[in-house]
Amino acid sequence: MSSSTAVPGQSPIAETAPQSLCALEPRVPADRLVAEMVPPPRFDAVRFETYVPDPNQPSQTEAVEVLSGFAAGLGGAHATGSGKRKWFGRKPAAPTGPRGVYLDGGYGVGKTHLLASLWHATSAAPSLKAFGTFVELTNLVGALGFQQTVQTLSGHRLLCIDEFELDDPGDTVLVSSLLSRLVEAGVALAATSNTLPGKLGEGRFAAADFLREIQGLSAHFRPLRIDGEDYRHRGLPEAPPPYSPEQVTKAAYATAGASLDDFPALLHHLARVHPSRYGALTDGITAVCLTDVEPVPDQSTALRLVVLADRLYDREVPVLASGLPFDRLFSDEMLNGGYRKKYFRAISRLTALARDAKGLVAQ
């Protein structure tokens, strides 16, 4: 549909009508899942040199130094080969020290930036390094099967896992088994997780929980604490308030490549699409425009929205919305429950994307 499309409440606009995410049901082949295990576009250009430590948080400077050394130690041959590694030693079957790092800290302190910088700094071909979220890794196992995933990743120099999660015991045990096999094959590991703001003292326990969950791997990880406030809100203005439905609709029609959906309808559609396909759902989308944002009705819906928010943030897709502001998406019960870290991360990321969308609205 194109040209002279009538916009509700507005004069006809000679633009191509926006897409609807609700009309898309992408299919993602397994080989694409493997090929896409690289830092997302938002973190494609980051390096240790572009990370700006907060001068009031010495742990951030320390993290850069430790991870830079870790990357340098991965510059030799694969651990099962003949090359030497300063970090791993010569016998991967009997390591004498940590063979991986776990970045522990609140959301927005730059852990993903540092994890992606580690991936970029590691001297190995992209095909020998893998980067993905915990959810993407479990999706890969689901698509390839456990043994094939082990075989596919065993030749890698490094596996980076962003947002390692302890929410699902089954998935945690599955990934624990996978990582055990990869460590035996000489693969270096790095992972991140989150700690709630205002409760940074619990970060030590978060690290302990992580190491305890991945039972046999605990001796191979060095917990690395990163303190600080969410950089997305550091010195920045508050998130813009929601716009009117008319403003959102007009902006969607005026923005090439934008999508336009009713928020409740999109939540319903997400239940029909596997979360492993949410990235593909946004292929080619330059902006997501949503009308009638309202609180999510239940936890299953909320968790799907979290995954979508992560994929949008990774791909730097601005989000323009009408209805409630994003900090009112989740109920108090959700924000105080077991998945609270995910929900706070989603609020933080959607707020950042809402700032990015301000330029879509005509002043």
N, C-alpha and C positions, 0 to 999 in steps of 0.2 A: 504494500500500500504506500503510495507516495503522493506528494503535492496536493495542495489545497485541502488538507485534512482538517476537519473542524475539531477544535479543542473545546471541551466543555467550558462555557463561560467566557470564551475568548473568540476573537476574530479568526477566520481561517488562516493557517500558517502554511506557506509553501515549503514544507520540509518533509523529509521521510518520517513516517510514523515510527515511534520507538519500538524496540523489541519487547517481548514479555518473557521473563524468566520462566513463568508458569507454562509457557508453550514449548519449553526445551526439555528434552530427556536424553542427554548425551550418553554415548556408549564409549567406554575407555578401554582399549586393549591392554593386556598385561604388559606388553613391551613398552608402551607409553609410560606406564607407572614407573618402570625401572629408569627409563631415559629421563624422566622428569625429577629424579631424586638429586636435584641440585638446588643451591640457594634460590629462593624466589626472586622475581624482578626487583622488589624493594631492597633486597640485600645483595644484588648482583655486583654492585660497584663498591661495597663496603670493604674496608681493610682495617688492620689494627691502627694504621696511621690516621684513619678518619674517625676513629672512636675518640670522643672528647670526654675524658674523665672529669667528674665533679671534683674540684680541688678540696672540697670538704669531705670526700669519701675516699680515703687512701686505698680501700680494698679494690676500687675500680682500676687504679694504676697498677696495683699488684696483679690483678687478673690479666691485664695486657701483657705484663712481663712473663707470667707463668705460661700463658697460652702461646706466646711467641716462642718460648723455649720448647714447649711441647711440639709445636709445628716443626721447629728445626730438628728435633729428634726423630721426626718421621721422614727425613730426607733420604734415607738409605734404601736398601732393597726391602722387599716384603719380609716380615719377621720369620717366615719359614724358609727364606732364601739364604744366600751366603753373605749378604751385606751386613754391616754393623749398624746398630741403632743405639744412640746414647740413652734413649728413654727406655727401650724395651730390653736391651741385652741380647744375648745370642740364642737363648733357649726359651721359646715362647711357652713351652709346656710347663716350665717351672719358673715363672717370673719372680724377680726379687723385689719388685716395687710396683707402684701403680702403673697400669697400662691404659688408663683412661682418666678423664676429668669430668666432674659433675659440677655445673654452674648453678649455685643455689642463691636465690634472691627474689625480691619482689618483681612484679611485672613493671615493664617500662624502664628498667635500669640498664638496658642494652645487652642482655644476655644473647639474644638472637644475633645481634650485630657482631658480638664477639665469636659466637659459634660459626657464623658464616665467614668471618675473617680467618678463623682457624682453617676452614675448608679451603679458602683461597690461598692461604699461606703454605699449605702442605704441598710439597713438591711431588706431584703425581698427576697423571693425566686425569681429566674429569671422569673418564670411564672407570677409574680406580678409586674414586671417592664418592660417597653417597651422603646426601643431606635430605632429611625429611622429618616431619613431625611424628610423634608416637602413633597417632591415628593413621597417618600415611603408611607407616611401617606395618601396622597390623593389617591394613588394607592390602598391602603387597603380599603378605603371607596368605591372605584369603584368596587372592587372585592366582598366585603361582603354586601355592601349597608349601608346606614347611620345608621339605627336602630341597625343592627347587630353589627356594629363597636362600637357603644355606649355601647351595652350590653357586648361585648367582653372586652373592656378596662375599664369599670366602676369599676371593682373589683381590679384594679391595684393600687399599692402604688404610682408609679411615672411614668410619661410619659416624655421622653426626645425627643425634636424635633431639629435635627441638620439642619442648613441652612434654617431657616424659610424665606420664600420668599413672596414678595409683588407684584410679577410681574403679576399675573393673578387674577383680582378682584373676579372672580367666585370661584376659588379655595380658596382664602383667606376668603371669606364669609363662604364657606363650612367648612373649618377648624375652623373658629371662632365659628360657631354654635356647632361643635363637642366639642371643648374645653370648651365651656360654660356648656354643659351637663356633661362633665367629672369633671369639678370643682364642680358642684352641687353634684356629687357623691363622692366628697372627694379626688379626684386624684390630687397629686402634679404635677406641670408642670415646665419644664426647657427648654429653647430654646436658639439657637444661630443664629446670622446673621453676615453679613460682611459690612465693610466700606472700601472704596477705599484707597489705599496707597497714602500718600501725602495730604489726605483730612480727617485726623482723627478728625478734628473739627466738621465734619458733623456727626460724630457718635452720638452725642447727639440728633440730628434731626432724625437719623435713628431709634433710640430707640423710639422717640416720634411717628414716623410714624407707627412703629410696634404696639405700645400700642393703637394708635388711630384706626388702622385697626381692631384689635380684640376688638371691641367696648366695650362690657360688661365686658371684662376681664382686662381692664387697671388697675383697682384698685388692682388686685391680683398679679401683676408682679413688681419686683424690678429690674430696669435696672442696670446692672453691667458692667461698662466700663473696657475694657482690652486694654491697649496701647502696642505698640511694633512693631518691624519689623518682616517680614516673617522669622520664624526660619529655613525654608527649605533653605534659602539663607544666613543665618547668619554664617559667617566664612567658608563657603563652596566654592569650585571652581565653575566656571561658568558651565552651562550645556554643555555636550559634543556636538560638532557639529554633524549634521546628517552624517550617514555612506553611503557608496555606496550601490546600490541595490544588488550587488554581496555579499558584506559583510553581509548585513541583511539576504539574502537568505541562505547563508552558515551557519550563526548562527542559523537560524530557524531549519535547518535540523540537526544541531549538538546538539540541546537542546531538551531533552525529555519533551514532553508536551507543546511545543511551538505552537503558531499559526502563520500563514503567510498569509497576505492579501494585496492586492492593496488598498491603502487608499481611492481613489475615489469609488471603488467598495464597500468597507466597509461602507462608508457614505450612499450609496444607500441602502444597506442591512438594516441599522439601521432604515430606514423609514418603513420597513416591520415588525419590531419587536417592541412591546410595551415597553416603557422605564422601566416598572416594571419588565421586563424579562432580562434587561441588566446584572444584577448580575448573573442570571442563565446562560447567554450566555458565561460567563467566567469560569463556573465551570470546574475544572480540568486543566485550562490553567496555565502554569507556566511562560510564557513570551508571549507578543504580539509583533510580528514583522510586520512592515508596510513598504511598498515600495511606492515611489512617493507621499509623503506627499505634499499637496498643500493647498492654502487657501480654507476655506469652502465657498461654493457658495452663501449661503443665511442664514437667521437667524434661520429658522426652523431646518435646518441641523446643525447649530452651537449649538443650544440648545440640540439637541440629543447627540452631541459629548460631551457636558459638562456632561451629565448624565453618559455616558460611562466612561469618565475620572474619575468621582467620584467613580464609582464602581471598577475600576481598582486600584485606589489609596487605597480605603478601603481594598482591598484584597491583596495589596502589590505586584501587578503583574508588573514587569518591562516592559518598552516599548522601543523597538529598532526600529529606523526608518531611512529611506533615504528620500531625498527631502528637503523641507524647514524646518528650525528649528521651534519648537513649538511656539515661540513668534511671528511668522508671520502667524499663523493660521487664525486670525480674522482681519478683515479690521479696519481701523481707525474709520470708521462710527460705527461699532459694539462696539469698545472699548470706544467710547464716548456716546453710547446710553443707553437705559434703562436697558439693561441686562449686562452692563459692569462688574458688580461685579462677575457674573457667569463666564464670559470669563477670567477675571484675575485669578480667582480661578483655572480654568481649566489649564491655562498656568503654574501657579505655581505648580500644582500637576503633570502635564505631564513632566515638567522639572525635578522634583524630581524623577519620574519613569525612565526618560532617564538616569539620573545618576546611578540609580540602575542597568541599563542594560549594563553598560560599560563592565562588566566582561564577557558578553556573546560573545564578539568579540575577536577572537584570536589575540594576540599581535605579 
